[in-house]
Amino acid sequence: MATINEVQDEIIDEFEGFTDWMDKYQLIIDMGNAMPALDEKYKTPDNLIDGCQSRVWLQADYVDGKVEFQADSDAIIVKGIISMLVRVLNGRTPQEILDADLYFIDRIGLHEHLSPTRSNGLLAMVKKIMAYAVAFKATQG
């Protein structure tokens, strides 16, 4: 399995082929569309991420010492953003997630091209992922 940073570098490489932000948005939308649909049973109030303008659900399960994420959103750009976070952090230990420096967000220029509300939403998604990692780490004993 590729490391967190190797996966981030893959994402950065995919974006480097585009100079126009309309093309980059299309890539983000395509990534979201490629993510498997989240089972309706996980679209619960508990899985909704607070602080997002659109609805974003994040399901996390702790399986064999690793965190398995599934996500969905009712907004196509947001779904693409959460799909990248899931791609980078899925199947990692809680400690790997907590230690991750999510540099790909800045390197692909995402921060500077998001509206303030979407930027807050991105921060809320990362916070929720980290909160799951903290909770699962605590259960390790």
C-alpha positions as CSV (number, residue, x, y, z in Angstrom):
1,M,0.0,0.0,0.0
2,A,1.3,3.5,-0.9
3,T,2.2,5.8,2.0
4,I,0.0,8.8,2.8
5,N,2.5,11.1,1.1
6,E,2.8,8.9,-2.0
7,V,-1.0,9.1,-2.4
8,Q,-0.8,12.9,-1.9
9,D,1.9,13.1,-4.5
10,E,-0.3,11.1,-7.0
11,I,-3.1,13.6,-6.5
12,I,-0.7,16.6,-7.0
13,D,0.6,14.9,-10.2
14,E,-3.0,14.5,-11.5
15,F,-3.7,18.2,-11.0
16,E,-0.4,19.4,-12.5
17,G,-1.7,18.4,-16.0
18,F,-4.2,21.3,-15.8
19,T,-3.6,25.0,-15.7
20,D,-7.2,26.1,-16.0
21,W,-9.3,26.0,-12.8
22,M,-12.4,24.9,-14.7
23,D,-10.5,21.8,-15.7
24,K,-9.3,21.2,-12.1
25,Y,-12.9,21.5,-10.9
26,Q,-13.9,19.0,-13.5
27,L,-11.2,16.6,-12.2
28,I,-12.5,17.1,-8.6
29,I,-16.1,16.4,-9.8
30,D,-14.9,13.2,-11.6
31,M,-13.1,12.0,-8.5
32,G,-16.3,12.5,-6.5
33,N,-18.4,10.7,-9.2
34,A,-15.9,7.8,-9.1
35,M,-16.3,7.3,-5.3
36,P,-18.6,4.5,-4.4
37,A,-22.1,5.6,-3.2
38,L,-22.6,5.7,0.5
39,D,-25.2,3.2,1.8
40,E,-28.4,5.1,2.8
41,K,-28.2,3.5,6.3
42,Y,-25.0,5.7,6.9
43,K,-26.7,8.9,5.9
44,T,-27.6,9.7,9.5
45,P,-27.5,12.9,11.5
46,D,-24.5,11.5,13.5
47,N,-22.5,11.1,10.3
48,L,-23.3,14.6,9.0
49,I,-20.3,16.9,9.3
50,D,-21.1,20.2,11.1
51,G,-19.7,23.3,9.5
52,C,-20.3,22.3,5.9
53,Q,-22.7,24.4,3.8
54,S,-23.8,21.3,1.9
55,R,-24.6,18.0,3.4
56,V,-21.5,15.7,3.8
57,W,-21.7,12.3,5.5
58,L,-18.6,10.5,6.8
59,Q,-18.8,7.0,8.0
60,A,-15.8,5.6,9.8
61,D,-15.2,2.0,10.9
62,Y,-12.3,0.6,12.9
63,V,-11.2,-2.6,11.3
64,D,-8.1,-4.6,12.3
65,G,-6.4,-1.5,13.7
66,K,-7.1,0.6,10.6
67,V,-9.7,3.3,10.0
68,E,-12.0,2.6,7.0
69,F,-13.8,5.7,5.7
70,Q,-16.8,6.0,3.4
71,A,-18.3,9.4,2.5
72,D,-20.8,11.2,0.3
73,S,-22.2,14.7,-0.3
74,D,-25.1,16.2,-2.0
75,A,-22.8,18.8,-3.7
76,I,-20.6,17.5,-6.5
77,I,-17.5,19.6,-5.8
78,V,-17.7,18.8,-2.0
79,K,-18.1,15.1,-2.9
80,G,-14.9,15.4,-4.9
81,I,-13.0,17.1,-2.0
82,I,-14.1,14.4,0.5
83,S,-13.2,11.7,-2.0
84,M,-9.6,13.0,-2.0
85,L,-9.4,13.0,1.8
86,V,-10.7,9.5,1.9
87,R,-8.3,8.4,-0.8
88,V,-5.3,9.8,1.2
89,L,-6.4,8.6,4.7
90,N,-8.5,5.5,4.2
91,G,-7.1,2.2,5.6
92,R,-4.5,3.9,7.9
93,T,-3.9,3.5,11.6
94,P,-5.3,6.3,13.8
95,Q,-1.7,7.4,14.5
96,E,-0.8,7.6,10.8
97,I,-3.9,9.8,10.3
98,L,-3.0,12.0,13.3
99,D,0.5,12.4,12.0
100,A,-0.5,13.2,8.4
101,D,0.5,16.6,7.0
102,L,-2.2,17.1,4.3
103,Y,0.0,19.2,2.1
104,F,-1.8,18.2,-1.1
105,I,-4.6,20.7,-0.3
106,D,-2.3,23.7,-0.6
107,R,-0.1,22.2,-3.4
108,I,-3.1,21.7,-5.8
109,G,-4.2,25.3,-4.9
110,L,-7.5,24.1,-3.4
111,H,-7.5,26.5,-0.5
112,E,-7.1,29.6,-2.6
113,H,-9.9,28.5,-5.1
114,L,-12.6,27.6,-2.6
115,S,-15.2,30.1,-1.3
116,P,-14.9,30.9,2.4
117,T,-17.8,28.6,3.2
118,R,-16.3,25.7,1.2
119,S,-12.9,26.3,2.9
120,N,-14.7,26.1,6.3
121,G,-16.3,22.9,5.1
122,L,-13.0,21.4,4.1
123,L,-11.6,22.3,7.6
124,A,-14.7,20.7,9.2
125,M,-14.1,17.5,7.1
126,V,-10.5,17.3,8.2
127,K,-11.4,17.9,11.8
128,K,-14.1,15.2,11.7
129,I,-11.5,12.7,10.3
130,M,-9.0,13.6,13.0
131,A,-11.7,13.3,15.7
132,Y,-12.4,9.7,14.5
133,A,-8.7,8.9,14.6
134,V,-8.5,10.3,18.2
135,A,-11.5,8.3,19.3
136,F,-10.3,5.0,17.7
137,K,-6.8,5.5,19.1
138,A,-8.3,5.8,22.6
139,T,-10.0,2.5,22.1
140,Q,-6.7,0.8,21.4
141,G,-6.0,0.9,25.1
